[in-house]
Each structure stands twice: as structure tokens, then as C-alpha cells.
Amino acid sequence: MDNTGFLHQVITDEGFVAANALAKVLHITQNDLADVTGLSRDSVSKSSRCKTKSTQARLRDTVEIINRVSAGRANSSASLRPMSIQSINHLRHD
């Protein structure tokens, strides 16, 4: 998951986390998103409730966690993959 692309997909131009976009990117329903974040279904489905400070704080926490995990995964796999491939190729040629 490209971190920059992920953030652009789920953060609106106004700076809000779009719950419907977050659910879509994660391939889950809004009900699932509500369950995972501990929010009510109305908080993630109604735009007026989705923009409240408490709902946005919870959604931002969720986005931040996903962003950190995916960045860590990308960094670790990028640094390990070439080494593993080189090791395997080296063994084949010996």
C-alpha cells in the first residue's frame, strides 16, 4: 500500500478523514469500520457525525496506525528482499 496514495484517498481537501473512503480502501463495510474503531454506525455513516472532533480523532488514530504499519512493512520488505534475492542468486552460482 503506497502511504502517500493511501492518505490522499482517505483525507479530504478540508482535512477530514472520510470514513466511507477509508472503509472502501480497506475493503470493509462501514459497519466493520465502526466495529474496529469503536464508533457507532451513525458516526461513520452520517457526514454531520463523522466530522465531529471525537469521531475524527478516532478515525485519525486508525489512519495513523495503518500508515505506520504499512510504512514499516514497506521499509522492512524493501531492505530484506534484495538481500534475500542476492543470497539466493549467490548460492545458485556457487
C-alpha positions in Angstrom: 0.0 0.0 0.0 1.5 3.3 -1.1 1.4 5.6 2.0 1.0 8.8 0.2 -1.7 7.4 -2.1 -3.4 5.9 1.0 -3.5 9.3 2.8 -4.7 11.1 -0.3 -7.5 8.6 -0.7 -8.8 8.9 2.9 -8.2 12.5 3.8 -10.5 15.1 2.2 -9.3 18.5 0.9 -10.8 20.0 4.1 -8.5 17.8 6.2 -11.2 15.4 7.4 -10.8 11.6 7.4 -13.5 10.3 5.0 -15.0 7.2 6.7 -16.6 5.9 3.6 -13.3 6.2 1.7 -11.4 4.6 4.5 -13.8 1.7 4.5 -13.5 1.4 0.7 -9.7 1.4 0.7 -9.6 -1.2 3.5 -12.2 -3.3 1.6 -14.6 -3.4 4.6 -18.1 -2.2 5.2 -18.9 0.9 7.3 -20.3 -1.4 9.9 -16.9 -3.1 10.1 -15.2 0.2 10.3 -17.4 1.2 13.1 -16.7 -2.0 15.0 -13.0 -1.8 14.5 -12.7 1.8 15.6 -15.2 1.5 18.4 -17.5 4.1 16.9 -21.2 3.9 16.2 -22.5 3.1 12.8 -24.0 6.6 12.6 -20.7 8.2 13.5 -19.1 6.7 10.4 -22.1 6.9 8.0 -23.6 10.3 8.7 -21.5 13.2 7.5 -22.5 15.5 10.3 -21.4 13.0 13.0 -18.4 11.9 11.0 -17.0 15.4 11.2 -17.2 15.8 15.0 -13.9 16.1 16.9 -14.2 12.8 18.7 -15.0 10.8 15.6 -12.3 12.5 13.6 -9.8 11.8 16.4 -10.6 8.1 16.4 -10.5 7.9 12.6 -7.2 9.8 12.5 -5.8 7.4 15.1 -6.9 4.5 12.9 -5.3 6.1 9.8 -2.1 6.8 11.6 -1.8 3.2 12.8 -2.4 1.8 9.3 0.0 4.4 7.8 2.8 3.5 10.3 2.3 -0.3 9.9 2.3 -0.1 6.1 5.3 2.2 6.1 7.2 -0.2 8.4 6.2 -3.2 6.2 7.3 -1.3 3.1 10.7 -0.4 4.6 11.4 -3.8 6.1 10.4 -5.7 2.9 12.4 -3.3 0.7 15.5 -3.8 2.7 15.2 -7.5 3.2 14.0 -8.5 -0.3 17.1 -7.5 -2.2 19.4 -9.2 0.3 17.4 -12.4 0.2 17.4 -12.5 -3.6 21.1 -11.7 -3.8 21.8 -14.5 -1.3 19.7 -17.0 -3.3 21.4 -16.0 -6.6 24.8 -16.2 -5.0 24.1 -19.7 -3.8 22.9 -20.8 -7.2 26.1 -19.7 -8.9 28.4 -21.3 -6.3 
